[in-house]
Amino acid sequence: MSCAQCEGIDQLFDSKRARRHLEKFRRKGADRTTRMLIEDVQAAMPQRSDGNSASLLLDVGAGVGAIHHTLLDRGVERAVHVDASSAYLRSAREETERRGHATRVEFVQGDLVDVADRVPTADIVTLDRVICCYHDMRGLVSRSGEKARFVYGAVYPREGWWTRLVVNTENVYFRLRGSPFRTFLHSPSDIDSVLAAQGLRRRSVRRTVGWEVAVYTRSNAGDSESRTS
């Protein structure tokens, strides 16, 4: 991994944190916003003649693999799991094997911007709370957006004084600890502009207090924006 931020990700998202996250996922399933993302990308996918919606998922910053574990059980055929954290990759592999999906998931460690040429174009691309962990939003969103054949889904912080306060407080904490990791509050409108340049238009957006769950489609792969809440 070439960037200090990715080194910080590998340090922060360590074995202890990965184990805790995996155990929580096994007990309770995916987090609320992750469930929302899964629902909305599935709703956006055009149906194939065999009844399935997609053959390949590219999950960027996939963590313990909550998205692909769920979608592989719901008809997606294969997944590519990209993450900068070696500990989370190990936990995701463990869960993938436990679920009998080992032959259906390819694991890639690294920064998506650096490894994009090594991963295929996919029917669905997802970034769940990943954009806020990366300094070069335009690079990450552009490279991941160009990989989306039909649907692109992302969860990122809402833009507001309260999220800005959280981000600033977190970064003071990381700086005091000597960690190179930082969090970022990228403008949703800027994210939208980058994806529009990749030929993707927003189909839906749902919001919680702290997060936006946004789904985009290619112009020939779904309706225009259909739901805002």
PyRosetta script that sets phi, psi and omega in degrees:
from pyrosetta import init, pose_from_sequence

init()
pose = pose_from_sequence("MSCAQCEGIDQLFDSKRARRHLEKFRRKGADRTTRMLIEDVQAAMPQRSDGNSASLLLDVGAGVGAIHHTLLDRGVERAVHVDASSAYLRSAREETERRGHATRVEFVQGDLVDVADRVPTADIVTLDRVICCYHDMRGLVSRSGEKARFVYGAVYPREGWWTRLVVNTENVYFRLRGSPFRTFLHSPSDIDSVLAAQGLRRRSVRRTVGWEVAVYTRSNAGDSESRTS")
pose.set_psi(1, 132.0)
pose.set_omega(1, -168.9)
pose.set_phi(2, -94.0)
pose.set_psi(2, -16.1)
pose.set_omega(2, -172.6)
pose.set_phi(3, -108.8)
pose.set_psi(3, 151.6)
pose.set_omega(3, 179.1)
pose.set_phi(4, -62.4)
pose.set_psi(4, -36.1)
pose.set_omega(4, 179.2)
pose.set_phi(5, -60.4)
pose.set_psi(5, -41.6)
pose.set_omega(5, 179.5)
pose.set_phi(6, -66.7)
pose.set_psi(6, -36.2)
pose.set_omega(6, 174.4)
pose.set_phi(7, -63.4)
pose.set_psi(7, -39.4)
pose.set_omega(7, 177.1)
pose.set_phi(8, -64.5)
pose.set_psi(8, -38.1)
pose.set_omega(8, 176.8)
pose.set_phi(9, -61.2)
pose.set_psi(9, -46.0)
pose.set_omega(9, -178.4)
pose.set_phi(10, -63.9)
pose.set_psi(10, -33.2)
pose.set_omega(10, 178.7)
pose.set_phi(11, -75.9)
pose.set_psi(11, -45.8)
pose.set_omega(11, -175.8)
pose.set_phi(12, -70.1)
pose.set_psi(12, -46.0)
pose.set_omega(12, -178.3)
pose.set_phi(13, -89.4)
pose.set_psi(13, 73.2)
pose.set_omega(13, -172.1)
pose.set_phi(14, -92.1)
pose.set_psi(14, -173.4)
pose.set_omega(14, -175.0)
pose.set_phi(15, -62.4)
pose.set_psi(15, -39.9)
pose.set_omega(15, -179.6)
pose.set_phi(16, -63.3)
pose.set_psi(16, -46.2)
pose.set_omega(16, 179.9)
pose.set_phi(17, -66.6)
pose.set_psi(17, -40.2)
pose.set_omega(17, -179.9)
pose.set_phi(18, -63.9)
pose.set_psi(18, -42.4)
pose.set_omega(18, 179.2)
pose.set_phi(19, -63.4)
pose.set_psi(19, -42.3)
pose.set_omega(19, 179.0)
pose.set_phi(20, -62.5)
pose.set_psi(20, -42.2)
pose.set_omega(20, -179.9)
pose.set_phi(21, -66.5)
pose.set_psi(21, -41.9)
pose.set_omega(21, -179.5)
pose.set_phi(22, -64.4)
pose.set_psi(22, -43.2)
pose.set_omega(22, 179.6)
pose.set_phi(23, -63.9)
pose.set_psi(23, -38.7)
pose.set_omega(23, 176.5)
pose.set_phi(24, -64.6)
pose.set_psi(24, -41.8)
pose.set_omega(24, 178.7)
pose.set_phi(25, -61.9)
pose.set_psi(25, -40.8)
pose.set_omega(25, 179.9)
pose.set_phi(26, -66.8)
pose.set_psi(26, -33.4)
pose.set_omega(26, -179.3)
pose.set_phi(27, -79.2)
pose.set_psi(27, -44.3)
pose.set_omega(27, -167.7)
pose.set_phi(28, -118.4)
pose.set_psi(28, -8.0)
pose.set_omega(28, -175.6)
pose.set_phi(29, 82.2)
pose.set_psi(29, -168.3)
pose.set_omega(29, -177.1)
pose.set_phi(30, -68.5)
pose.set_psi(30, 153.8)
pose.set_omega(30, 174.7)
pose.set_phi(31, -62.2)
pose.set_psi(31, 163.0)
pose.set_omega(31, -175.7)
pose.set_phi(32, -56.5)
pose.set_psi(32, -49.5)
pose.set_omega(32, -177.2)
pose.set_phi(33, -68.9)
pose.set_psi(33, -30.4)
pose.set_omega(33, 175.6)
pose.set_phi(34, -66.5)
pose.set_psi(34, -41.3)
pose.set_omega(34, 176.8)
pose.set_phi(35, -62.1)
pose.set_psi(35, -41.2)
pose.set_omega(35, 178.3)
pose.set_phi(36, -61.4)
pose.set_psi(36, -42.4)
pose.set_omega(36, 179.9)
pose.set_phi(37, -62.6)
pose.set_psi(37, -45.9)
pose.set_omega(37, 179.5)
pose.set_phi(38, -59.4)
pose.set_psi(38, -46.5)
pose.set_omega(38, 179.7)
pose.set_phi(39, -58.9)
pose.set_psi(39, -43.9)
pose.set_omega(39, -173.1)
pose.set_phi(40, -75.8)
pose.set_psi(40, -34.6)
pose.set_omega(40, 176.5)
pose.set_phi(41, -70.5)
pose.set_psi(41, -35.2)
pose.set_omega(41, 176.3)
pose.set_phi(42, -64.8)
pose.set_psi(42, -41.8)
pose.set_omega(42, -179.9)
pose.set_phi(43, -65.2)
pose.set_psi(43, -27.2)
pose.set_omega(43, -177.0)
pose.set_phi(44, -84.3)
pose.set_psi(44, -17.5)
pose.set_omega(44, -175.5)
pose.set_phi(45, -75.3)
pose.set_psi(45, 132.0)
pose.set_omega(45, 172.7)
pose.set_phi(46, -67.6)
pose.set_psi(46, 141.5)
pose.set_omega(46, -179.5)
pose.set_phi(47, -80.4)
pose.set_psi(47, 138.4)
pose.set_omega(47, 176.0)
pose.set_phi(48, -90.2)
pose.set_psi(48, 169.7)
pose.set_omega(48, -177.6)
pose.set_phi(49, -64.3)
pose.set_psi(49, -25.4)
pose.set_omega(49, 179.9)
pose.set_phi(50, -84.4)
pose.set_psi(50, 2.0)
pose.set_omega(50, 177.9)
pose.set_phi(51, 92.4)
pose.set_psi(51, -15.8)
pose.set_omega(51, 177.5)
pose.set_phi(52, -84.1)
pose.set_psi(52, 160.5)
pose.set_omega(52, -175.1)
pose.set_phi(53, -101.2)
pose.set_psi(53, -24.4)
pose.set_omega(53, -175.1)
pose.set_phi(54, -157.3)
pose.set_psi(54, 150.1)
pose.set_omega(54, 177.5)
pose.set_phi(55, -101.6)
pose.set_psi(55, -28.4)
pose.set_omega(55, -176.1)
pose.set_phi(56, -139.5)
pose.set_psi(56, 132.6)
pose.set_omega(56, 175.1)
pose.set_phi(57, -113.5)
pose.set_psi(57, 134.4)
pose.set_omega(57, 169.8)
pose.set_phi(58, -110.6)
pose.set_psi(58, 112.0)
pose.set_omega(58, -177.9)
pose.set_phi(59, -108.4)
pose.set_psi(59, 111.7)
pose.set_omega(59, -174.9)
pose.set_phi(60, -97.2)
pose.set_psi(60, 130.5)
pose.set_omega(60, -174.5)
pose.set_phi(61, 64.6)
pose.set_psi(61, 45.8)
pose.set_omega(61, -164.7)
pose.set_phi(62, -74.6)
pose.set_psi(62, -9.4)
pose.set_omega(62, 176.8)
pose.set_phi(63, 62.2)
pose.set_psi(63, -129.2)
pose.set_omega(63, 178.8)
pose.set_phi(64, -83.8)
pose.set_psi(64, 1.3)
pose.set_omega(64, 174.5)
pose.set_phi(65, 90.8)
pose.set_psi(65, 24.2)
pose.set_omega(65, -175.6)
pose.set_phi(66, -55.5)
pose.set_psi(66, -39.2)
pose.set_omega(66, -177.0)
pose.set_phi(67, -70.1)
pose.set_psi(67, -49.3)
pose.set_omega(67, -176.4)
pose.set_phi(68, -74.9)
pose.set_psi(68, -29.1)
pose.set_omega(68, 173.7)
pose.set_phi(69, -58.4)
pose.set_psi(69, -42.8)
pose.set_omega(69, -178.3)
pose.set_phi(70, -71.1)
pose.set_psi(70, -47.5)
pose.set_omega(70, -174.8)
pose.set_phi(71, -72.2)
pose.set_psi(71, -29.8)
pose.set_omega(71, 175.2)
pose.set_phi(72, -65.5)
pose.set_psi(72, -30.8)
pose.set_omega(72, 175.5)
pose.set_phi(73, -75.8)
pose.set_psi(73, -13.5)
pose.set_omega(73, -175.5)
pose.set_phi(74, -111.0)
pose.set_psi(74, 15.0)
pose.set_omega(74, 172.0)
pose.set_phi(75, 117.0)
pose.set_psi(75, -16.1)
pose.set_omega(75, 174.3)
pose.set_phi(76, -65.4)
pose.set_psi(76, 137.3)
pose.set_omega(76, -171.6)
pose.set_phi(77, -82.8)
pose.set_psi(77, -44.1)
pose.set_omega(77, -174.8)
pose.set_phi(78, -142.2)
pose.set_psi(78, 161.9)
pose.set_omega(78, 178.4)
pose.set_phi(79, -143.2)
pose.set_psi(79, 149.4)
pose.set_omega(79, 170.1)
pose.set_phi(80, -115.4)
pose.set_psi(80, 124.5)
pose.set_omega(80, -175.5)
pose.set_phi(81, -109.1)
pose.set_psi(81, 115.4)
pose.set_omega(81, 179.8)
pose.set_phi(82, -114.2)
pose.set_psi(82, 128.4)
pose.set_omega(82, 178.1)
pose.set_phi(83, -154.5)
pose.set_psi(83, 147.0)
pose.set_omega(83, 178.1)
pose.set_phi(84, -85.6)
pose.set_psi(84, -12.8)
pose.set_omega(84, -176.9)
pose.set_phi(85, -93.5)
pose.set_psi(85, 117.3)
pose.set_omega(85, 178.4)
pose.set_phi(86, -66.0)
pose.set_psi(86, -35.1)
pose.set_omega(86, -179.6)
pose.set_phi(87, -66.2)
pose.set_psi(87, -42.3)
pose.set_omega(87, 178.9)
pose.set_phi(88, -68.7)
pose.set_psi(88, -34.2)
pose.set_omega(88, 175.7)
pose.set_phi(89, -62.1)
pose.set_psi(89, -42.0)
pose.set_omega(89, 178.8)
pose.set_phi(90, -62.9)
pose.set_psi(90, -44.6)
pose.set_omega(90, 179.4)
pose.set_phi(91, -64.5)
pose.set_psi(91, -39.7)
pose.set_omega(91, 179.3)
pose.set_phi(92, -66.2)
pose.set_psi(92, -39.4)
pose.set_omega(92, 176.3)
pose.set_phi(93, -61.4)
pose.set_psi(93, -43.7)
pose.set_omega(93, 179.6)
pose.set_phi(94, -58.7)
pose.set_psi(94, -47.0)
pose.set_omega(94, -179.2)
pose.set_phi(95, -68.8)
pose.set_psi(95, -36.4)
pose.set_omega(95, 178.6)
pose.set_phi(96, -62.1)
pose.set_psi(96, -43.8)
pose.set_omega(96, 178.1)
pose.set_phi(97, -66.5)
pose.set_psi(97, -39.8)
pose.set_omega(97, 179.8)
pose.set_phi(98, -61.4)
pose.set_psi(98, -33.9)
pose.set_omega(98, -178.5)
pose.set_phi(99, -87.9)
pose.set_psi(99, -0.9)
pose.set_omega(99, 179.4)
pose.set_phi(100, 77.9)
pose.set_psi(100, 23.4)
pose.set_omega(100, -176.8)
pose.set_phi(101, -106.8)
pose.set_psi(101, 13.1)
pose.set_omega(101, -170.7)
pose.set_phi(102, -57.5)
pose.set_psi(102, -36.0)
pose.set_omega(102, -177.8)
pose.set_phi(103, -81.7)
pose.set_psi(103, -3.5)
pose.set_omega(103, -174.6)
pose.set_phi(104, -109.4)
pose.set_psi(104, -1.1)
pose.set_omega(104, -177.8)
pose.set_phi(105, -125.6)
pose.set_psi(105, 130.6)
pose.set_omega(105, 172.6)
pose.set_phi(106, -104.5)
pose.set_psi(106, 131.7)
pose.set_omega(106, -178.5)
pose.set_phi(107, -107.0)
pose.set_psi(107, 132.9)
pose.set_omega(107, 179.2)
pose.set_phi(108, -130.5)
pose.set_psi(108, 121.1)
pose.set_omega(108, 175.9)
pose.set_phi(109, -93.8)
pose.set_psi(109, 133.6)
pose.set_omega(109, 175.6)
pose.set_phi(110, 145.8)
pose.set_psi(110, -178.3)
pose.set_omega(110, 176.8)
pose.set_phi(111, -82.6)
pose.set_psi(111, 121.9)
pose.set_omega(111, -177.5)
pose.set_phi(112, -54.7)
pose.set_psi(112, -36.1)
pose.set_omega(112, 179.4)
pose.set_phi(113, -60.7)
pose.set_psi(113, -35.8)
pose.set_omega(113, 179.9)
pose.set_phi(114, -80.5)
pose.set_psi(114, -34.2)
pose.set_omega(114, -172.4)
pose.set_phi(115, -102.8)
pose.set_psi(115, 7.1)
pose.set_omega(115, -174.9)
pose.set_phi(116, -55.4)
pose.set_psi(116, -35.8)
pose.set_omega(116, -179.1)
pose.set_phi(117, -69.3)
pose.set_psi(117, -13.6)
pose.set_omega(117, -179.4)
pose.set_phi(118, -95.8)
pose.set_psi(118, -7.4)
pose.set_omega(118, -178.1)
pose.set_phi(119, -113.5)
pose.set_psi(119, 147.7)
pose.set_omega(119, -175.0)
pose.set_phi(120, -81.9)
pose.set_psi(120, 164.1)
pose.set_omega(120, 166.7)
pose.set_phi(121, -65.9)
pose.set_psi(121, 140.4)
pose.set_omega(121, -175.8)
pose.set_phi(122, -128.0)
pose.set_psi(122, 157.5)
pose.set_omega(122, 176.6)
pose.set_phi(123, -64.5)
pose.set_psi(123, -41.6)
pose.set_omega(123, 179.6)
pose.set_phi(124, -124.1)
pose.set_psi(124, 135.4)
pose.set_omega(124, 171.1)
pose.set_phi(125, -121.7)
pose.set_psi(125, 131.4)
pose.set_omega(125, 179.7)
pose.set_phi(126, -128.3)
pose.set_psi(126, 143.5)
pose.set_omega(126, 173.8)
pose.set_phi(127, -135.7)
pose.set_psi(127, 98.6)
pose.set_omega(127, -175.2)
pose.set_phi(128, -97.3)
pose.set_psi(128, 105.7)
pose.set_omega(128, -177.9)
pose.set_phi(129, 55.2)
pose.set_psi(129, 46.2)
pose.set_omega(129, -177.6)
pose.set_phi(130, -113.3)
pose.set_psi(130, -40.8)
pose.set_omega(130, -176.6)
pose.set_phi(131, -59.2)
pose.set_psi(131, -34.6)
pose.set_omega(131, -180.0)
pose.set_phi(132, -73.5)
pose.set_psi(132, -7.9)
pose.set_omega(132, 178.5)
pose.set_phi(133, -101.4)
pose.set_psi(133, 9.8)
pose.set_omega(133, -173.6)
pose.set_phi(134, -130.4)
pose.set_psi(134, 134.6)
pose.set_omega(134, -174.5)
pose.set_phi(135, -72.7)
pose.set_psi(135, -37.2)
pose.set_omega(135, -175.4)
pose.set_phi(136, -100.3)
pose.set_psi(136, 80.1)
pose.set_omega(136, -176.7)
pose.set_phi(137, -58.3)
pose.set_psi(137, -45.8)
pose.set_omega(137, -175.9)
pose.set_phi(138, -62.1)
pose.set_psi(138, -40.8)
pose.set_omega(138, 178.4)
pose.set_phi(139, -64.6)
pose.set_psi(139, -47.0)
pose.set_omega(139, -178.0)
pose.set_phi(140, -66.3)
pose.set_psi(140, -48.0)
pose.set_omega(140, -177.0)
pose.set_phi(141, -68.0)
pose.set_psi(141, -38.8)
pose.set_omega(141, 178.8)
pose.set_phi(142, -65.6)
pose.set_psi(142, -47.6)
pose.set_omega(142, -178.0)
pose.set_phi(143, -67.5)
pose.set_psi(143, -37.6)
pose.set_omega(143, 178.0)
pose.set_phi(144, -74.0)
pose.set_psi(144, -36.7)
pose.set_omega(144, 179.5)
pose.set_phi(145, -62.8)
pose.set_psi(145, -37.3)
pose.set_omega(145, -179.2)
pose.set_phi(146, -69.5)
pose.set_psi(146, -14.3)
pose.set_omega(146, 179.0)
pose.set_phi(147, -86.4)
pose.set_psi(147, -9.7)
pose.set_omega(147, -174.7)
pose.set_phi(148, -88.4)
pose.set_psi(148, 114.2)
pose.set_omega(148, 178.6)
pose.set_phi(149, -75.9)
pose.set_psi(149, -41.3)
pose.set_omega(149, -177.2)
pose.set_phi(150, -124.1)
pose.set_psi(150, -51.1)
pose.set_omega(150, -169.1)
pose.set_phi(151, -131.2)
pose.set_psi(151, 140.0)
pose.set_omega(151, 177.1)
pose.set_phi(152, -129.7)
pose.set_psi(152, 124.5)
pose.set_omega(152, 179.8)
pose.set_phi(153, -127.6)
pose.set_psi(153, 141.1)
pose.set_omega(153, -178.0)
pose.set_phi(154, -146.9)
pose.set_psi(154, 148.7)
pose.set_omega(154, 170.5)
pose.set_phi(155, -118.5)
pose.set_psi(155, 127.3)
pose.set_omega(155, -179.4)
pose.set_phi(156, -148.8)
pose.set_psi(156, 163.0)
pose.set_omega(156, -175.7)
pose.set_phi(157, -64.8)
pose.set_psi(157, 144.4)
pose.set_omega(157, 170.2)
pose.set_phi(158, -66.6)
pose.set_psi(158, 154.8)
pose.set_omega(158, 177.9)
pose.set_phi(159, -93.2)
pose.set_psi(159, 115.2)
pose.set_omega(159, -179.6)
pose.set_phi(160, -171.1)
pose.set_psi(160, 167.3)
pose.set_omega(160, -177.6)
pose.set_phi(161, -63.4)
pose.set_psi(161, -33.2)
pose.set_omega(161, -177.1)
pose.set_phi(162, -70.9)
pose.set_psi(162, -38.5)
pose.set_omega(162, 177.1)
pose.set_phi(163, -72.4)
pose.set_psi(163, -35.1)
pose.set_omega(163, 176.8)
pose.set_phi(164, -63.0)
pose.set_psi(164, -40.0)
pose.set_omega(164, 177.8)
pose.set_phi(165, -62.4)
pose.set_psi(165, -43.8)
pose.set_omega(165, 179.3)
pose.set_phi(166, -62.0)
pose.set_psi(166, -47.3)
pose.set_omega(166, -179.0)
pose.set_phi(167, -61.3)
pose.set_psi(167, -45.9)
pose.set_omega(167, -179.9)
pose.set_phi(168, -63.0)
pose.set_psi(168, -40.5)
pose.set_omega(168, 179.5)
pose.set_phi(169, -65.9)
pose.set_psi(169, -43.0)
pose.set_omega(169, 177.7)
pose.set_phi(170, -60.3)
pose.set_psi(170, -41.7)
pose.set_omega(170, -176.7)
pose.set_phi(171, -70.3)
pose.set_psi(171, -31.9)
pose.set_omega(171, 172.3)
pose.set_phi(172, -62.2)
pose.set_psi(172, -43.8)
pose.set_omega(172, 178.8)
pose.set_phi(173, -60.7)
pose.set_psi(173, -47.0)
pose.set_omega(173, -179.8)
pose.set_phi(174, -63.7)
pose.set_psi(174, -39.3)
pose.set_omega(174, -179.9)
pose.set_phi(175, -64.8)
pose.set_psi(175, -42.2)
pose.set_omega(175, 179.5)
pose.set_phi(176, -64.8)
pose.set_psi(176, -31.1)
pose.set_omega(176, 178.4)
pose.set_phi(177, -81.0)
pose.set_psi(177, -7.9)
pose.set_omega(177, -178.1)
pose.set_phi(178, 77.9)
pose.set_psi(178, 18.9)
pose.set_omega(178, -179.5)
pose.set_phi(179, -85.6)
pose.set_psi(179, 138.6)
pose.set_omega(179, 175.2)
pose.set_phi(180, -77.7)
pose.set_psi(180, -7.5)
pose.set_omega(180, -178.6)
pose.set_phi(181, -72.6)
pose.set_psi(181, 139.7)
pose.set_omega(181, 174.5)
pose.set_phi(182, -137.6)
pose.set_psi(182, 154.3)
pose.set_omega(182, 170.2)
pose.set_phi(183, -104.8)
pose.set_psi(183, 157.2)
pose.set_omega(183, -172.7)
pose.set_phi(184, -136.3)
pose.set_psi(184, 142.4)
pose.set_omega(184, 175.7)
pose.set_phi(185, -109.1)
pose.set_psi(185, 88.8)
pose.set_omega(185, 179.6)
pose.set_phi(186, -84.3)
pose.set_psi(186, 143.1)
pose.set_omega(186, -177.8)
pose.set_phi(187, -66.0)
pose.set_psi(187, 125.7)
pose.set_omega(187, 175.6)
pose.set_phi(188, -56.9)
pose.set_psi(188, -34.7)
pose.set_omega(188, 178.6)
pose.set_phi(189, -67.7)
pose.set_psi(189, -34.2)
pose.set_omega(189, 176.2)
pose.set_phi(190, -68.7)
pose.set_psi(190, -40.3)
pose.set_omega(190, 176.0)
pose.set_phi(191, -59.8)
pose.set_psi(191, -45.2)
pose.set_omega(191, 179.2)
pose.set_phi(192, -59.4)
pose.set_psi(192, -40.3)
pose.set_omega(192, -179.3)
pose.set_phi(193, -65.8)
pose.set_psi(193, -41.2)
pose.set_omega(193, 179.6)
pose.set_phi(194, -64.1)
pose.set_psi(194, -43.2)
pose.set_omega(194, -179.9)
pose.set_phi(195, -68.8)
pose.set_psi(195, -35.1)
pose.set_omega(195, 176.8)
pose.set_phi(196, -61.8)
pose.set_psi(196, -36.8)
pose.set_omega(196, 178.3)
pose.set_phi(197, -67.5)
pose.set_psi(197, -20.9)
pose.set_omega(197, 176.7)
pose.set_phi(198, -91.6)
pose.set_psi(198, 6.0)
pose.set_omega(198, 178.3)
pose.set_phi(199, 84.8)
pose.set_psi(199, 19.1)
pose.set_omega(199, -179.9)
pose.set_phi(200, -109.5)
pose.set_psi(200, 138.6)
pose.set_omega(200, 177.6)
pose.set_phi(201, -123.9)
pose.set_psi(201, 147.9)
pose.set_omega(201, -175.4)
pose.set_phi(202, -71.5)
pose.set_psi(202, 125.7)
pose.set_omega(202, 178.7)
pose.set_phi(203, -94.7)
pose.set_psi(203, -38.8)
pose.set_omega(203, -177.7)
pose.set_phi(204, -155.0)
pose.set_psi(204, 155.0)
pose.set_omega(204, 172.0)
pose.set_phi(205, -145.5)
pose.set_psi(205, 134.0)
pose.set_omega(205, 173.4)
pose.set_phi(206, -126.1)
pose.set_psi(206, 148.0)
pose.set_omega(206, -173.6)
pose.set_phi(207, -128.9)
pose.set_psi(207, 142.7)
pose.set_omega(207, 165.9)
pose.set_phi(208, -110.3)
pose.set_psi(208, -171.4)
pose.set_omega(208, 179.4)
pose.set_phi(209, -58.7)
pose.set_psi(209, -41.8)
pose.set_omega(209, -173.4)
pose.set_phi(210, -109.1)
pose.set_psi(210, -12.0)
pose.set_omega(210, -168.9)
pose.set_phi(211, -132.7)
pose.set_psi(211, 153.8)
pose.set_omega(211, 168.2)
pose.set_phi(212, -113.3)
pose.set_psi(212, 136.9)
pose.set_omega(212, 175.5)
pose.set_phi(213, -114.6)
pose.set_psi(213, 106.6)
pose.set_omega(213, -173.0)
pose.set_phi(214, -118.8)
pose.set_psi(214, 138.6)
pose.set_omega(214, 178.7)
pose.set_phi(215, -126.5)
pose.set_psi(215, 133.9)
pose.set_omega(215, -178.4)
pose.set_phi(216, -120.4)
pose.set_psi(216, 151.9)
pose.set_omega(216, 175.8)
pose.set_phi(217, -133.4)
pose.set_psi(217, 157.9)
pose.set_omega(217, 169.2)
pose.set_phi(218, -65.6)
pose.set_psi(218, 155.9)
pose.set_omega(218, -174.7)
pose.set_phi(219, -60.1)
pose.set_psi(219, -24.3)
pose.set_omega(219, -179.9)
pose.set_phi(220, -104.4)
pose.set_psi(220, 16.4)
pose.set_omega(220, -173.7)
pose.set_phi(221, -128.9)
pose.set_psi(221, 41.1)
pose.set_omega(221, 176.4)
pose.set_phi(222, 147.5)
pose.set_psi(222, 174.4)
pose.set_omega(222, 179.7)
pose.set_phi(223, -82.2)
pose.set_psi(223, 168.0)
pose.set_omega(223, 173.4)
pose.set_phi(224, -69.2)
pose.set_psi(224, 176.4)
pose.set_omega(224, -173.9)
pose.set_phi(225, -48.5)
pose.set_psi(225, 123.8)
pose.set_omega(225, -171.3)
pose.set_phi(226, -115.4)
pose.set_psi(226, -15.7)
pose.set_omega(226, -175.6)
pose.set_phi(227, -151.2)
pose.set_psi(227, 131.9)
pose.set_omega(227, 173.5)
pose.set_phi(228, -135.7)
pose.set_psi(228, 130.1)
pose.set_omega(228, -179.3)
pose.set_phi(229, -150.2)
pose.dump_pdb("model.pdb")
